Amino acid sequence: MSSEDLASQPTDSVSQLRERFVDAARNVLAQSSSRNHPGILLSFEGGDGSGKTTQMAYLAAVLGEAGIPVLVTREPGGTQLGQQLRQLVMHGPEDVDPRTEALLYAADRAYHVANLVRPALAEGQVVFEDRYIDSSVAYQGAARRLGPEEIRELSRWATDGLDPDLTVLFDVDPAVGMARAGSDLDRLERSGDGFHQRVRQAYLAMARAEPDRFVVIDASQSVESVRQATLSSMVDGLNRIGNGA
């Protein structure tokens, strides 16, 4: 369900939504025997300046305060090796070609999943991933024109087929996002408006293709409005998982 769909529905208070979010997460965790792993893998996607990292940290804090074990991580950079790869791919030389870029992301993802994400899921944690496979599909597959399906297959091979249980997409016009990003931009952020428009359209196409996995948030709103929409959408998404949708 998109955040626009919520406008016509009765609005719960943030405190009520927090409680429902915690209950929905606990319900999914209690049904671990019916899924591939005891934990929950949540990925957070969106263009630069979409605000996904801020909202992800808030959601993780809500569950953590309720006593639910969480892991907050990111790609690239969720491990010590990943931090080095992040520096190379985002702040390295300008002549890094698209295929090299895609392979660096895939290498980080393989190591990150094997050494951090899968162990956390096996322990029953809720893993909050700031970017995952869909980022590579959008940025390298679509925006760098390497082919979305080719990049998805590369990432699925790197992760041995580990897909997110739920993906939250924060959608915002690239012009708005880049204005929020400021002037200290990394190599990908400097790639131009056409690049970022292709990223956005690729994300929206993925959300249309997999409506059961994605929830889409209108990230052009205020931080408070986005927070409320995100909480409500997370409740709906987790309830779908809990109901076996």
N, C-alpha and C positions, 0 to 999 in steps of 0.2 A: 504494500500500500504506500502511495506517495504521500508527502506531507500535505499536498493540496487536498487530498481526499479527506483529511481530518477536519477540514474547516467546517463541514456541515454536521459534524458529530458533537455531542455534548463534551465539554472540556473538563477534564479532571484537574485538580490542583497538582502542582509539582510534587508535593509530599505524597499524594495518593499514587501518582505515577511511579515514584521511586519505590513504593511498597509493592506495587504490581510488578515492576521490573524485577525486584528481588525474588518475589514468589515465582515468577515465570522461569527465572534462571534455576532456582532450586528444583522446580518440577522437571526441567530437562535433565539436570544432573542426576536426579533420582531414577531416571529411566536409562541409565548408561548401558545396561545390559542389552538394550535393543539397538544400540548404535555401534559405530566402528571403534570408538574410544570413550573412556569415562568422562572426559572433559568436553568443553565447548570451544570451537574455534570461530572467533568473530573477526572479520576483516573490515577495515575502514578505508574507503577509497574516495577519491575526488581530485580535482585539479589543484594546482598550487594556489594557496590563499583561500581554500574552501572552508577552513576552520575545523577540519576533521580531527586534528590532533587534540585540540582543546576539548571537543565534545567526547572523544574517546577517553581522555584522562578523567573527565567527570564521571562517566559511566563506570569505569573501573573503580573509582573511589567509592561510588555508591555500593557496589557489591563487596568491596573490601571492608567497608565499615559494617556491613551486615555479617561479616565472618565467612564470606565465601572466598576461597583461595583464587587469586588472579595472578596472571602474568601479563605485564604491559611491555610490549616490544615493538620493534619497527624493522622495516627493510628499505634500504640496506642499513646496517649499523646496529643490529640487535646483539651482536657478539663482538669480542675483541677483533677477530678477523674481519667481521663485517664493518667495523669502524674504519679499518684500513681500506677496505674495498669502497666504502662510501666516499672517503676522501678522494680516491682515485677517479671514481666514476662521476662525481658531482663537482669536484674542484680540480680535476686533472687537466691535462693538455687539451686544447680545443680540437686537435686533430684525431681524437678518439672516434673511430668510425662506428656506425650503427651496430654492426655485427659484434664488434668487440664490446660495445656497451651492453648489448643484450646478454652476452656470455658472462660478463662480470656480474650482472644482476642474478643470473641463473646460478653462478657459483656461490654467491652469498646466500641465496635462498636454499640451496642444497645443504650447506653447512648449518645454516640457522635452523632449518626444520629438523635435521637429524640430531643436533646437539642441544637444542633449547625447546622448540615447539612440541615435538613428539613426546619427549619426557614429561613435559608439563601436562599435556593432555592425558598421558597414561596415569598421572597422579590425580586426575580429576579436577584440574584447574580450568578456569575460564581464561582463555588466551585472547588478549586484545592485540590484534596485528595492525599496526599503522603501515598500510600498503602490503599487498601480497600479489598473487599471480595476475589479477586483473590490471594492476598498474603496469606490468610489463606488456600485457596485451594492448593496453591503450597507448602507452608511451612509445614502446619499441615496435610493437606489431602494427599499430595504425599510424601514429604520428611520424615514426621513422620509416614507415612503409616497408617493414620487413615481412608483413603478413600476420594478421591476428592469430590464425589457427596454428601457424608454424611456431610462433612464440608461446602460445598456450601449451602446445605439445612439449616444447622444450622445458617449460616450467613444471609441467606435470611429471615429466621424467625426473627432473631434479628433485622433486618432493616425493617421489614414489606414489603419486596420485592422491596426495592429501589436499582435499578441497575444503573450503570454509563451510561451516554449518549455516552461517548467515553473513551477508555482506551489506554494509551500510554505505550508500553512495551519497556524498554531499555535493549537490549540483549547484554550480554558480557560473555566471557568465565569466569567461576568462579575463575580460577587461576589469571586472570587479575584483576577481581574485588577485590579479597581478598588482592592482592598486593597493591591496592589503599587504602584499608581500614586501613592499618597500623597494629600496634601491640596491640592497646588498644581495644580488641574485646569484644563484649557482649556474652551472653550465646548462642544465636543462631549462631552467627558468628563463634564460636568455635566448631561447630558441625561436621566439617570435610568435605573433598572434595566430598565424595559420597553423603552426604546430599545436598550440594550446586549444584551438578550435577543434582540430582533429582528435585530440585527447578527449575533449568533452563529448563529442559525438560518438566516439567509440564506447565510452562508459555508458551512455544512454542506450546504445544499441544492445549492450550486454544485459542491462537491466530489463529491457523489453523482452529479450530472449529467455531470461531466467527469472520470471517474476516471483517464484517461490523462494529463491535464494536472496534476492535483492530487496532492500527497502531504500527508497529514494527520498532525500530530504532537500527541500528548497533552502539552500544555504545563503541566499541573498538577504534573509531576514536578520533581525537582531540576534545577538548571542542567546538571550533569554528565550526568544521564540523558537530558535533552532533547537535549544535544549529540550523544550517541552515537546516539540514535534519528534525529536529523536527518541526520547523516552517512550512516547506513545507507540512509535513505530517498532521499537525494540520489543515492547510487550507483545505486539501482534506477531512479530517475527518469531520470537521464542515460543509463543503459544502454538504457532504452526509446527515448529519442530516437535514440541511436546505432544501434539495431537497426531504426529506422524504424517503431516502433509508433505 
